[in-house]
Amino acid sequence: MRIIAGPNVYICNECIAICADLLDEEGAAEELAARFELDDSLPTPAQMKEQLDANGLKCVLTHVRDNRLVEDTAAVAAEHEIFGCQNVGLGQYKFRPEEGESVDKFVEIYGPVAKTLKACGKYFMYHNHDHEFRKENGRLVFDQLIERFSPEEMGFTLDTYWVQRGGGDPAQWLEKLAGGSPAST
């Protein structure tokens, strides 16, 4: 048996073979696709609050599309207020300086977002991937983010898989963030 690893997923080759067999059955793939067909509609903040309450859950962090976070920051904060979520997260930023996506550009775009969220009583969180462990101008992108944003402005949703994938030591990074920026894993 062989284990196949992916982001946040581990599955054995035998399980993959079983899934392939199931999908090979006549009509199985179409039936599965129809059962999980998604549309562009999302529940409203009030509907989310209703479902959270009905299930005894609390939303502690979201990931918001980058364009919406930038263009409608105050509205995003107001929606989070409705369903009781303090932390507004950005899922990723590519950090490709050759394409204009540098640390400086990130600060230019998301510095105002962090300030607006704070003014609205919310907190800006950033979810790392492996590209924050590349160097830009001779220094790790992640270190530059920590220096450019105060702990009051931005926290980190430290994804230990991506830390390790980027060549970092997850325990070391948890310790590093423990003294300043809030972190969740």
Phi and psi restraints in degrees (value plus and minus 20) as a CYANA .aco file:
   2 ARG   PHI    -145.3  -105.3
   2 ARG   PSI     116.4   156.4
   3 ILE   PHI    -115.0   -75.0
   3 ILE   PSI     111.3   151.3
   4 ILE   PHI    -127.8   -87.8
   4 ILE   PSI     105.9   145.9
   5 ALA   PHI    -130.8   -90.8
   5 ALA   PSI     123.5   163.5
   6 GLY   PHI    -165.1  -125.1
   6 GLY   PSI    -199.4  -159.4
   7 PRO   PHI     -77.5   -37.5
   7 PRO   PSI      93.2   133.2
   8 ASN   PHI      42.8    82.8
   8 ASN   PSI      -1.8    38.2
   9 VAL   PHI    -158.6  -118.6
   9 VAL   PSI     115.0   155.0
  10 TYR   PHI    -152.2  -112.2
  10 TYR   PSI     108.2   148.2
  11 ILE   PHI    -166.3  -126.3
  11 ILE   PSI     125.1   165.1
  12 CYS   PHI    -108.0   -68.0
  12 CYS   PSI     137.7   177.7
  13 ASN   PHI     -84.1   -44.1
  13 ASN   PSI     -47.5    -7.5
  14 GLU   PHI     -87.1   -47.1
  14 GLU   PSI     -58.7   -18.7
  15 CYS   PHI     -86.3   -46.3
  15 CYS   PSI     -58.0   -18.0
  16 ILE   PHI     -82.7   -42.7
  16 ILE   PSI     -62.0   -22.0
  17 ALA   PHI     -82.9   -42.9
  17 ALA   PSI     -60.8   -20.8
  18 ILE   PHI     -83.1   -43.1
  18 ILE   PSI     -64.8   -24.8
  19 CYS   PHI     -81.9   -41.9
  19 CYS   PSI     -62.3   -22.3
  20 ALA   PHI     -82.1   -42.1
  20 ALA   PSI     -61.6   -21.6
  21 ASP   PHI     -81.5   -41.5
  21 ASP   PSI     -63.5   -23.5
  22 LEU   PHI     -82.2   -42.2
  22 LEU   PSI     -62.2   -22.2
  23 LEU   PHI     -91.9   -51.9
  23 LEU   PSI     -44.8    -4.8
  24 ASP   PHI     -92.3   -52.3
  24 ASP   PSI     -40.2    -0.2
  25 GLU   PHI     -80.1   -40.1
  25 GLU   PSI     124.0   164.0
  26 GLU   PHI     -75.5   -35.5
  26 GLU   PSI     102.0   142.0
  27 GLY   PHI      61.2   101.2
  27 GLY   PSI     -25.5    14.5
  28 ALA   PHI     -84.9   -44.9
  28 ALA   PSI     -62.9   -22.9
  29 ALA   PHI     -84.7   -44.7
  29 ALA   PSI     -62.2   -22.2
  30 GLU   PHI     -85.8   -45.8
  30 GLU   PSI     -60.6   -20.6
  31 GLU   PHI     -84.1   -44.1
  31 GLU   PSI     -63.1   -23.1
  32 LEU   PHI     -83.4   -43.4
  32 LEU   PSI     -63.9   -23.9
  33 ALA   PHI     -81.6   -41.6
  33 ALA   PSI     -60.9   -20.9
  34 ALA   PHI     -87.0   -47.0
  34 ALA   PSI     -58.0   -18.0
  35 ARG   PHI     -85.7   -45.7
  35 ARG   PSI     -51.2   -11.2
  36 PHE   PHI    -132.9   -92.9
  36 PHE   PSI       2.3    42.3
  37 GLU   PHI     -84.2   -44.2
  37 GLU   PSI     110.0   150.0
  38 LEU   PHI    -127.8   -87.8
  38 LEU   PSI     129.9   169.9
  39 ASP   PHI    -138.2   -98.2
  39 ASP   PSI    -199.1  -159.1
  40 ASP   PHI    -103.5   -63.5
  40 ASP   PSI     -22.8    17.2
  41 SER   PHI    -101.1   -61.1
  41 SER   PSI     123.0   163.0
  42 LEU   PHI    -141.1  -101.1
  42 LEU   PSI     135.5   175.5
  43 PRO   PHI     -84.6   -44.6
  43 PRO   PSI     131.1   171.1
  44 THR   PHI     -93.2   -53.2
  44 THR   PSI     141.5   181.5
  45 PRO   PHI     -75.9   -35.9
  45 PRO   PSI     -58.3   -18.3
  46 ALA   PHI     -85.6   -45.6
  46 ALA   PSI     -59.2   -19.2
  47 GLN   PHI     -86.3   -46.3
  47 GLN   PSI     -58.0   -18.0
  48 MET   PHI     -83.8   -43.8
  48 MET   PSI     -64.3   -24.3
  49 LYS   PHI     -80.3   -40.3
  49 LYS   PSI     -63.4   -23.4
  50 GLU   PHI     -79.3   -39.3
  50 GLU   PSI     -65.6   -25.6
  51 GLN   PHI     -89.0   -49.0
  51 GLN   PSI     -59.7   -19.7
  52 LEU   PHI     -80.7   -40.7
  52 LEU   PSI     -68.5   -28.5
  53 ASP   PHI     -82.6   -42.6
  53 ASP   PSI     -63.0   -23.0
  54 ALA   PHI     -82.5   -42.5
  54 ALA   PSI     -47.0    -7.0
  55 ASN   PHI    -127.1   -87.1
  55 ASN   PSI     -10.8    29.2
  56 GLY   PHI      44.7    84.7
  56 GLY   PSI      13.3    53.3
  57 LEU   PHI    -132.7   -92.7
  57 LEU   PSI     140.8   180.8
  58 LYS   PHI    -151.5  -111.5
  58 LYS   PSI     114.7   154.7
  59 CYS   PHI    -103.8   -63.8
  59 CYS   PSI     102.8   142.8
  60 VAL   PHI    -126.7   -86.7
  60 VAL   PSI     -36.5     3.5
  61 LEU   PHI    -183.2  -143.2
  61 LEU   PSI     122.8   162.8
  62 THR   PHI    -143.2  -103.2
  62 THR   PSI     152.1   192.1
  63 HIS   PHI    -143.1  -103.1
  63 HIS   PSI     103.3   143.3
  64 VAL   PHI    -132.0   -92.0
  64 VAL   PSI     121.4   161.4
  65 ARG   PHI     -76.1   -36.1
  65 ARG   PSI     119.1   159.1
  66 ASP   PHI     -77.9   -37.9
  66 ASP   PSI     -64.4   -24.4
  67 ASN   PHI     -85.0   -45.0
  67 ASN   PSI     -57.8   -17.8
  68 ARG   PHI     -88.7   -48.7
  68 ARG   PSI     -60.5   -20.5
  69 LEU   PHI     -82.0   -42.0
  69 LEU   PSI     -58.9   -18.9
  70 VAL   PHI     -97.1   -57.1
  70 VAL   PSI     -64.3   -24.3
  71 GLU   PHI    -101.5   -61.5
  71 GLU   PSI     -48.6    -8.6
  72 ASP   PHI    -151.0  -111.0
  72 ASP   PSI      24.4    64.4
  73 THR   PHI     -75.1   -35.1
  73 THR   PSI     -68.6   -28.6
  74 ALA   PHI     -84.5   -44.5
  74 ALA   PSI     -58.2   -18.2
  75 ALA   PHI     -85.9   -45.9
  75 ALA   PSI     -60.2   -20.2
  76 VAL   PHI     -80.6   -40.6
  76 VAL   PSI     -64.2   -24.2
  77 ALA   PHI     -82.0   -42.0
  77 ALA   PSI     -62.3   -22.3
  78 ALA   PHI     -83.5   -43.5
  78 ALA   PSI     -60.3   -20.3
  79 GLU   PHI     -84.0   -44.0
  79 GLU   PSI     -61.2   -21.2
  80 HIS   PHI     -84.3   -44.3
  80 HIS   PSI     -51.9   -11.9
  81 GLU   PHI     -84.3   -44.3
  81 GLU   PSI     -60.3   -20.3
  82 ILE   PHI     -81.1   -41.1
  82 ILE   PSI     -65.0   -25.0
  83 PHE   PHI    -118.3   -78.3
  83 PHE   PSI      -6.9    33.1
  84 GLY   PHI      53.8    93.8
  84 GLY   PSI      15.2    55.2
  85 CYS   PHI    -128.7   -88.7
  85 CYS   PSI     105.1   145.1
  86 GLN   PHI    -100.7   -60.7
  86 GLN   PSI     -56.4   -16.4
  87 ASN   PHI    -123.9   -83.9
  87 ASN   PSI     104.9   144.9
  88 VAL   PHI    -129.1   -89.1
  88 VAL   PSI      98.3   138.3
  89 GLY   PHI    -127.0   -87.0
  89 GLY   PSI     127.9   167.9
  90 LEU   PHI    -124.8   -84.8
  90 LEU   PSI     106.4   146.4
  91 GLY   PHI     -90.1   -50.1
  91 GLY   PSI     -52.9   -12.9
  92 GLN   PHI    -199.0  -159.0
  92 GLN   PSI     144.0   184.0
  93 TYR   PHI    -161.8  -121.8
  93 TYR   PSI     115.3   155.3
  94 LYS   PHI     -91.4   -51.4
  94 LYS   PSI     -48.6    -8.6
  95 PHE   PHI      31.8    71.8
  95 PHE   PSI      45.4    85.4
  96 ARG   PHI    -138.5   -98.5
  96 ARG   PSI      67.3   107.3
  97 PRO   PHI     -75.1   -35.1
  97 PRO   PSI     -53.0   -13.0
  98 GLU   PHI     -85.6   -45.6
  98 GLU   PSI     -37.0     3.0
  99 GLU   PHI    -131.4   -91.4
  99 GLU   PSI      -4.9    35.1
 100 GLY   PHI      64.5   104.5
 100 GLY   PSI     -11.7    28.3
 101 GLU   PHI    -124.2   -84.2
 101 GLU   PSI      50.9    90.9
 102 SER   PHI    -118.4   -78.4
 102 SER   PSI     153.9   193.9
 103 VAL   PHI     -80.5   -40.5
 103 VAL   PSI     -63.7   -23.7
 104 ASP   PHI     -77.5   -37.5
 104 ASP   PSI     -62.6   -22.6
 105 LYS   PHI     -86.0   -46.0
 105 LYS   PSI     -60.0   -20.0
 106 PHE   PHI     -79.0   -39.0
 106 PHE   PSI     -66.6   -26.6
 107 VAL   PHI     -83.6   -43.6
 107 VAL   PSI     -61.2   -21.2
 108 GLU   PHI     -81.1   -41.1
 108 GLU   PSI     -62.2   -22.2
 109 ILE   PHI     -99.1   -59.1
 109 ILE   PSI     -67.7   -27.7
 110 TYR   PHI    -118.0   -78.0
 110 TYR   PSI     -29.8    10.2
 111 GLY   PHI     -79.5   -39.5
 111 GLY   PSI     -70.6   -30.6
 112 PRO   PHI     -82.8   -42.8
 112 PRO   PSI     -54.9   -14.9
 113 VAL   PHI     -81.0   -41.0
 113 VAL   PSI     -68.2   -28.2
 114 ALA   PHI     -79.9   -39.9
 114 ALA   PSI     -62.1   -22.1
 115 LYS   PHI     -86.5   -46.5
 115 LYS   PSI     -62.1   -22.1
 116 THR   PHI     -84.6   -44.6
 116 THR   PSI     -64.6   -24.6
 117 LEU   PHI     -80.2   -40.2
 117 LEU   PSI     -62.9   -22.9
 118 LYS   PHI     -81.7   -41.7
 118 LYS   PSI     -63.4   -23.4
 119 ALA   PHI     -82.3   -42.3
 119 ALA   PSI     -47.0    -7.0
 120 CYS   PHI    -111.2   -71.2
 120 CYS   PSI     -14.0    26.0
 121 GLY   PHI      61.1   101.1
 121 GLY   PSI      -0.5    39.5
 122 LYS   PHI    -136.4   -96.4
 122 LYS   PSI     151.0   191.0
 123 TYR   PHI    -148.8  -108.8
 123 TYR   PSI     111.9   151.9
 124 PHE   PHI    -105.4   -65.4
 124 PHE   PSI     107.5   147.5
 125 MET   PHI    -142.5  -102.5
 125 MET   PSI     124.3   164.3
 126 TYR   PHI    -140.3  -100.3
 126 TYR   PSI     110.3   150.3
 127 HIS   PHI    -116.4   -76.4
 127 HIS   PSI      96.3   136.3
 128 ASN   PHI     -97.7   -57.7
 128 ASN   PSI     140.6   180.6
 129 HIS   PHI    -153.8  -113.8
 129 HIS   PSI    -186.1  -146.1
 130 ASP   PHI     -94.8   -54.8
 130 ASP   PSI     -42.1    -2.1
 131 HIS   PHI     -89.8   -49.8
 131 HIS   PSI     -34.6     5.4
 132 GLU   PHI     -94.2   -54.2
 132 GLU   PSI     -27.0    13.0
 133 PHE   PHI    -122.5   -82.5
 133 PHE   PSI      -9.0    31.0
 134 ARG   PHI    -106.8   -66.8
 134 ARG   PSI     142.6   182.6
 135 LYS   PHI    -118.6   -78.6
 135 LYS   PSI     120.6   160.6
 136 GLU   PHI    -150.1  -110.1
 136 GLU   PSI     106.4   146.4
 137 ASN   PHI      35.7    75.7
 137 ASN   PSI      18.3    58.3
 138 GLY   PHI      59.8    99.8
 138 GLY   PSI     -16.6    23.4
 139 ARG   PHI    -154.2  -114.2
 139 ARG   PSI     130.0   170.0
 140 LEU   PHI     -78.9   -38.9
 140 LEU   PSI     117.3   157.3
 141 VAL   PHI     -78.0   -38.0
 141 VAL   PSI     -63.5   -23.5
 142 PHE   PHI     -79.0   -39.0
 142 PHE   PSI     -65.0   -25.0
 143 ASP   PHI     -80.4   -40.4
 143 ASP   PSI     -59.4   -19.4
 144 GLN   PHI     -85.4   -45.4
 144 GLN   PSI     -58.1   -18.1
 145 LEU   PHI     -83.4   -43.4
 145 LEU   PSI     -63.0   -23.0
 146 ILE   PHI     -80.4   -40.4
 146 ILE   PSI     -59.3   -19.3
 147 GLU   PHI     -94.6   -54.6
 147 GLU   PSI     -52.8   -12.8
 148 ARG   PHI    -105.1   -65.1
 148 ARG   PSI     -39.7     0.3
 149 PHE   PHI    -140.8  -100.8
 149 PHE   PSI     110.5   150.5
 150 SER   PHI     -93.2   -53.2
 150 SER   PSI     138.8   178.8
 151 PRO   PHI     -78.8   -38.8
 151 PRO   PSI     -45.0    -5.0
 152 GLU   PHI     -94.9   -54.9
 152 GLU   PSI     -42.6    -2.6
 153 GLU   PHI    -110.5   -70.5
 153 GLU   PSI     -60.5   -20.5
 154 MET   PHI    -170.0  -130.0
 154 MET   PSI     116.9   156.9
 155 GLY   PHI    -133.1   -93.1
 155 GLY   PSI     156.5   196.5
 156 PHE   PHI    -144.3  -104.3
 156 PHE   PSI     111.9   151.9
 157 THR   PHI    -110.2   -70.2
 157 THR   PSI      70.6   110.6
 158 LEU   PHI     -94.4   -54.4
 158 LEU   PSI      92.1   132.1
 159 ASP   PHI    -114.6   -74.6
 159 ASP   PSI      84.2   124.2
 160 THR   PHI     -86.1   -46.1
 160 THR   PSI     -48.6    -8.6
 161 TYR   PHI     -78.8   -38.8
 161 TYR   PSI     -70.0   -30.0
 162 TRP   PHI     -90.9   -50.9
 162 TRP   PSI     -50.7   -10.7
 163 VAL   PHI     -78.8   -38.8
 163 VAL   PSI     -71.2   -31.2
 164 GLN   PHI     -85.1   -45.1
 164 GLN   PSI     -61.1   -21.1
 165 ARG   PHI     -80.6   -40.6
 165 ARG   PSI     -53.6   -13.6
 166 GLY   PHI    -101.8   -61.8
 166 GLY   PSI     -21.2    18.8
 167 GLY   PHI      77.3   117.3
 167 GLY   PSI     -13.8    26.2
 168 GLY   PHI    -113.5   -73.5
 168 GLY   PSI     147.8   187.8
 169 ASP   PHI    -121.8   -81.8
 169 ASP   PSI      91.7   131.7
 170 PRO   PHI     -74.6   -34.6
 170 PRO   PSI     -60.8   -20.8
 171 ALA   PHI     -83.6   -43.6
 171 ALA   PSI     -61.3   -21.3
 172 GLN   PHI     -82.6   -42.6
 172 GLN   PSI     -61.5   -21.5
 173 TRP   PHI     -91.6   -51.6
 173 TRP   PSI     -54.6   -14.6
 174 LEU   PHI     -82.1   -42.1
 174 LEU   PSI     -63.3   -23.3
 175 GLU   PHI     -83.4   -43.4
 175 GLU   PSI     -63.2   -23.2
 176 LYS   PHI     -81.2   -41.2
 176 LYS   PSI     -61.3   -21.3
 177 LEU   PHI    -101.0   -61.0
 177 LEU   PSI     -39.1     0.9
 178 ALA   PHI     -82.1   -42.1
 178 ALA   PSI     -48.9    -8.9
 179 GLY   PHI    -103.7   -63.7
 179 GLY   PSI     -25.5    14.5
 180 GLY   PHI    -163.0  -123.0
 180 GLY   PSI    -110.4   -70.4
 181 SER   PHI     -90.2   -50.2
 181 SER   PSI     118.2   158.2
 182 PRO   PHI     -82.2   -42.2
 182 PRO   PSI     126.1   166.1
 183 ALA   PHI    -158.1  -118.1
 183 ALA   PSI     125.9   165.9
 184 SER   PHI    -148.5  -108.5
 184 SER   PSI     131.1   171.1
